[in-house]
Amino acid sequence: MLGPRAKPYEVLVELTAEVGTAVAGDETIHRMARVVAEGLGATSAEVWVSDGTRLRRAAVWPPPPPGPAPTAPAGPTYPVL
């Protein structure tokens, strides 16, 4: 057991508070990944965003080591939620 997990509502409340106080930009997305991972008791979380034509990984928690960022597969395939 990894310890007590937050209830889904508690995760949403914390996420809303974090996003509401964050500055605009990439930091908001990184904070979102951290809050979701910690709130769900997950070992990691990824946030993917779309530019209208393709998906890209915008944030991951915990931060990965330096290196190239992965890209989404071609076609209509999306990451599993």
TARA-V858009 format. One record per residue. N is the residue number from 1. RES is the residue in three letters. PHI is phi in degrees with one decimal (* if undefined). NEAR is the number of other ideal C-beta (glycine too) atoms within 12 Angstrom. Layout:
N:RES:PHI:NEAR / N:RES:PHI:NEAR
This chain:
1:MET:*:5 / 2:LEU:-89.2:11 / 3:GLY:113.0:7 / 4:PRO:-67.4:11 / 5:ARG:-105.0:15 / 6:ALA:-73.4:21 / 7:LYS:-73.9:13 / 8:PRO:-51.4:14 / 9:TYR:-62.7:11 / 10:GLU:-63.0:19 / 11:VAL:-63.0:24 / 12:LEU:-64.2:18 / 13:VAL:-63.5:16 / 14:GLU:-65.9:24 / 15:LEU:-61.6:29 / 16:THR:-61.8:19 / 17:ALA:-64.4:16 / 18:GLU:-63.1:24 / 19:VAL:-68.2:24 / 20:GLY:-66.0:15 / 21:THR:-100.7:14 / 22:ALA:-81.9:20 / 23:VAL:-79.6:13 / 24:ALA:-65.7:11 / 25:GLY:119.0:13 / 26:ASP:-63.1:19 / 27:GLU:-60.9:17 / 28:THR:-60.9:23 / 29:ILE:-66.8:28 / 30:HIS:-65.8:27 / 31:ARG:-65.0:30 / 32:MET:-60.5:33 / 33:ALA:-61.4:32 / 34:ARG:-64.4:29 / 35:VAL:-62.9:31 / 36:VAL:-64.6:32 / 37:ALA:-61.2:28 / 38:GLU:-66.3:26 / 39:GLY:-66.6:28 / 40:LEU:-92.1:25 / 41:GLY:72.6:19 / 42:ALA:-83.8:20 / 43:THR:-78.0:13 / 44:SER:-160.3:19 / 45:ALA:-148.9:30 / 46:GLU:-125.9:31 / 47:VAL:-115.9:28 / 48:TRP:-110.5:26 / 49:VAL:-124.9:21 / 50:SER:-114.5:15 / 51:ASP:-100.3:11 / 52:GLY:102.0:7 / 53:THR:-122.2:11 / 54:ARG:-152.9:17 / 55:LEU:-96.8:23 / 56:ARG:-141.1:24 / 57:ARG:-75.9:26 / 58:ALA:-97.2:27 / 59:ALA:-159.0:29 / 60:VAL:-144.9:28 / 61:TRP:-127.5:25 / 62:PRO:-69.5:16 / 63:PRO:-56.3:17 / 64:PRO:-77.7:16 / 65:PRO:-66.2:8 / 66:PRO:-56.3:6 / 67:GLY:158.3:8 / 68:PRO:-68.7:9 / 69:ALA:-80.1:17 / 70:PRO:-70.6:15 / 71:THR:-115.9:15 / 72:ALA:-71.7:22 / 73:PRO:-63.6:14 / 74:ALA:-69.0:10 / 75:GLY:93.7:9 / 76:PRO:-83.8:10 / 77:THR:-80.2:12 / 78:TYR:-123.4:17 / 79:PRO:-62.0:19 / 80:VAL:-75.6:8 / 81:LEU:-93.3:9
